[in-house]
Amino acid sequence: MPTRLILIRHGQTDWNSKKRYISFTNIDLNCRGKNEAKKLYWRLRRERIHKVYSSNAKRALNFARIALRGHPIEKTPELREMNFGIFEGLTYKEIMKKYPKLYTRWIKNPSHAIIPNGESLNDFKKRIRKILARIISLNRNKTSAIVTHAGPIKIIVSDILKSKDIWKIEPSLASLSIIEFNESKAKTVLLNDTSYLDG
C-alpha cells in the first residue's frame, strides 16, 4: 500500500474573496467557506484516512473540523501560510501602490527578495519540507489528510513536479490534491480538484 497524502486547501474567507494577502492574520471561514467544507465531508466520507493534520490557523482548523469530522485533528503550526510581512491584508493594487519595486522584485525572484517583517521563501520552504518529511515518516503505508493553505501546497506540489516556478501552481480554495509515495517515488494522483463543489 502506498503512502498517500490528501492535500486540502481551506475554503473561502472574506479576505480571500477580496483577494487580500492573508498569512498569520487569524481570519475564520465565511459562509461560503463553511459550505465548501460541508461538501468536502461528503466527498471524503468513504476515504479511509488514518491521520489528519491541520494548520492551526482558524480558517484551516475549522475547515478540517467540518470536512473531516469524526477524525482527531493534530494542530500543526508548521503548516501555516508563509508570513507575508508588510503585504499582509493588502490587495495586489494596494501593494503596487505602496511597494511597487519590492513587489515586482518579489514576484520575479521570490527566493532572493525579502518582504520586511515577513518570512523568506527559503525559510518557508525549509519549514514545509521538514514537516512534510515528518508526516510521511510517521505515516508510511497509510493515508494522511493535510489541511493547509495555498503556499504549502505550492511548495509540496512544485517539489514533486520538479518545478522551480512556484507561481505555476495555484491551488483553488477548498481544492483537493492526492499524492502517492512508493518507496522514493512520488506521483500526483489528483491535482486541484474542486469538482465536488458542483454537486
NORPEFEN-V314507 format. One record per residue. SS is DSSP state (alpha for helix, beta for strand, coil for the rest). OMEGA is omega in degrees with one decimal (* if undefined). NEAR is the number of other C-alpha atoms within 8 Angstrom. Layout:
BEGIN
ss=SS omega=OMEGA near=NEAR
ss=SS omega=OMEGA near=NEAR
END
This chain:
BEGIN
ss=coil omega=179.8 near=4
ss=coil omega=170.5 near=9
ss=beta omega=-175.3 near=13
ss=beta omega=173.5 near=12
ss=beta omega=172.6 near=11
ss=beta omega=-178.8 near=12
ss=beta omega=-175.9 near=13
ss=beta omega=171.8 near=13
ss=beta omega=-180.0 near=16
ss=coil omega=-179.6 near=16
ss=coil omega=-170.7 near=15
ss=coil omega=169.1 near=14
ss=coil omega=178.0 near=13
ss=alpha omega=178.4 near=8
ss=alpha omega=176.7 near=11
ss=alpha omega=-177.3 near=10
ss=alpha omega=178.1 near=8
ss=coil omega=178.1 near=7
ss=coil omega=175.2 near=8
ss=coil omega=175.2 near=12
ss=coil omega=-179.1 near=12
ss=coil omega=177.8 near=10
ss=coil omega=-173.9 near=11
ss=coil omega=174.4 near=9
ss=coil omega=-169.5 near=6
ss=coil omega=-178.2 near=8
ss=coil omega=-177.7 near=9
ss=coil omega=173.7 near=8
ss=coil omega=169.4 near=15
ss=coil omega=-176.3 near=9
ss=alpha omega=178.8 near=6
ss=alpha omega=179.4 near=10
ss=alpha omega=178.7 near=14
ss=alpha omega=177.8 near=13
ss=alpha omega=176.5 near=8
ss=alpha omega=178.6 near=12
ss=alpha omega=178.6 near=15
ss=alpha omega=178.6 near=10
ss=alpha omega=178.7 near=11
ss=alpha omega=176.8 near=12
ss=alpha omega=-179.1 near=12
ss=alpha omega=177.6 near=8
ss=alpha omega=-173.5 near=8
ss=alpha omega=-168.8 near=9
ss=coil omega=-179.8 near=7
ss=coil omega=177.4 near=5
ss=coil omega=174.8 near=5
ss=coil omega=-176.6 near=5
ss=coil omega=-175.7 near=9
ss=coil omega=-174.7 near=7
ss=beta omega=178.0 near=11
ss=beta omega=175.5 near=14
ss=beta omega=177.7 near=12
ss=beta omega=165.2 near=16
ss=coil omega=179.9 near=15
ss=coil omega=173.2 near=11
ss=coil omega=-173.2 near=11
ss=alpha omega=-175.9 near=10
ss=alpha omega=178.3 near=13
ss=alpha omega=-176.5 near=16
ss=alpha omega=179.8 near=13
ss=alpha omega=174.6 near=10
ss=alpha omega=178.8 near=15
ss=alpha omega=-178.2 near=14
ss=alpha omega=179.1 near=9
ss=alpha omega=-173.3 near=11
ss=alpha omega=-175.8 near=13
ss=coil omega=-178.1 near=11
ss=coil omega=-175.3 near=8
ss=coil omega=177.8 near=4
ss=coil omega=170.1 near=7
ss=coil omega=-178.1 near=6
ss=beta omega=177.3 near=10
ss=beta omega=177.2 near=7
ss=beta omega=-172.5 near=9
ss=coil omega=-177.2 near=10
ss=alpha omega=-178.9 near=9
ss=alpha omega=179.8 near=8
ss=alpha omega=179.1 near=13
ss=coil omega=178.8 near=14
ss=coil omega=173.6 near=11
ss=coil omega=178.3 near=12
ss=coil omega=-175.3 near=9
ss=coil omega=173.8 near=13
ss=alpha omega=-175.3 near=10
ss=alpha omega=175.4 near=8
ss=alpha omega=-174.0 near=9
ss=coil omega=176.2 near=12
ss=coil omega=-176.9 near=8
ss=coil omega=173.0 near=9
ss=coil omega=177.3 near=10
ss=alpha omega=-178.3 near=8
ss=alpha omega=-179.4 near=6
ss=alpha omega=178.4 near=8
ss=alpha omega=-179.5 near=12
ss=alpha omega=178.0 near=10
ss=alpha omega=-176.7 near=7
ss=alpha omega=-173.0 near=6
ss=coil omega=-173.4 near=8
ss=alpha omega=-177.4 near=9
ss=alpha omega=-179.3 near=7
ss=alpha omega=-177.3 near=9
ss=alpha omega=178.7 near=10
ss=alpha omega=179.0 near=8
ss=alpha omega=-178.8 near=10
ss=alpha omega=179.6 near=13
ss=alpha omega=-177.7 near=7
ss=alpha omega=-176.2 near=6
ss=coil omega=-173.6 near=8
ss=coil omega=-179.2 near=10
ss=coil omega=-176.3 near=9
ss=coil omega=177.8 near=6
ss=coil omega=-178.8 near=10
ss=coil omega=175.8 near=11
ss=coil omega=179.1 near=13
ss=coil omega=-179.2 near=6
ss=coil omega=-177.9 near=7
ss=coil omega=-176.0 near=11
ss=coil omega=177.4 near=12
ss=coil omega=179.4 near=10
ss=alpha omega=-179.9 near=10
ss=alpha omega=177.2 near=7
ss=alpha omega=178.7 near=8
ss=alpha omega=178.3 near=10
ss=alpha omega=179.2 near=10
ss=alpha omega=-179.5 near=8
ss=alpha omega=-177.6 near=9
ss=alpha omega=-179.9 near=13
ss=alpha omega=-179.5 near=9
ss=alpha omega=-178.7 near=8
ss=alpha omega=177.5 near=10
ss=alpha omega=178.9 near=8
ss=alpha omega=179.7 near=8
ss=alpha omega=179.8 near=8
ss=alpha omega=179.4 near=8
ss=alpha omega=-178.8 near=9
ss=alpha omega=-177.0 near=7
ss=alpha omega=-172.9 near=6
ss=coil omega=-179.2 near=11
ss=coil omega=180.0 near=8
ss=coil omega=176.9 near=8
ss=coil omega=177.6 near=11
ss=beta omega=177.7 near=13
ss=beta omega=173.5 near=13
ss=beta omega=179.5 near=12
ss=beta omega=178.3 near=11
ss=beta omega=-171.7 near=16
ss=beta omega=-171.7 near=16
ss=coil omega=-178.0 near=14
ss=alpha omega=-175.2 near=12
ss=alpha omega=178.7 near=8
ss=alpha omega=179.1 near=14
ss=alpha omega=175.9 near=12
ss=alpha omega=-177.9 near=13
ss=alpha omega=-177.3 near=11
ss=alpha omega=-176.4 near=10
ss=alpha omega=-179.9 near=9
ss=alpha omega=175.5 near=13
ss=alpha omega=-178.7 near=9
ss=alpha omega=179.6 near=10
ss=coil omega=-178.9 near=6
ss=coil omega=177.4 near=6
ss=coil omega=178.6 near=8
ss=coil omega=-177.6 near=6
ss=coil omega=-177.2 near=6
ss=alpha omega=-179.0 near=9
ss=alpha omega=178.9 near=6
ss=alpha omega=179.4 near=5
ss=coil omega=179.4 near=8
ss=coil omega=-179.0 near=7
ss=coil omega=177.9 near=10
ss=coil omega=174.0 near=9
ss=coil omega=178.6 near=9
ss=coil omega=-178.4 near=14
ss=coil omega=-175.5 near=12
ss=beta omega=173.8 near=13
ss=beta omega=180.0 near=13
ss=beta omega=179.3 near=12
ss=beta omega=176.1 near=13
ss=beta omega=178.6 near=12
ss=beta omega=172.2 near=11
ss=beta omega=-174.3 near=8
ss=coil omega=-176.9 near=4
ss=coil omega=-176.8 near=5
ss=beta omega=178.5 near=6
ss=beta omega=176.1 near=9
ss=beta omega=176.6 near=8
ss=beta omega=178.9 near=10
ss=beta omega=-179.8 near=8
ss=beta omega=-176.6 near=9
ss=beta omega=171.8 near=8
ss=beta omega=-178.3 near=9
ss=beta omega=174.1 near=9
ss=coil omega=-175.7 near=10
ss=alpha omega=-178.5 near=6
ss=alpha omega=-179.6 near=9
ss=alpha omega=-178.6 near=8
ss=alpha omega=-175.9 near=5
ss=coil omega=* near=4
END
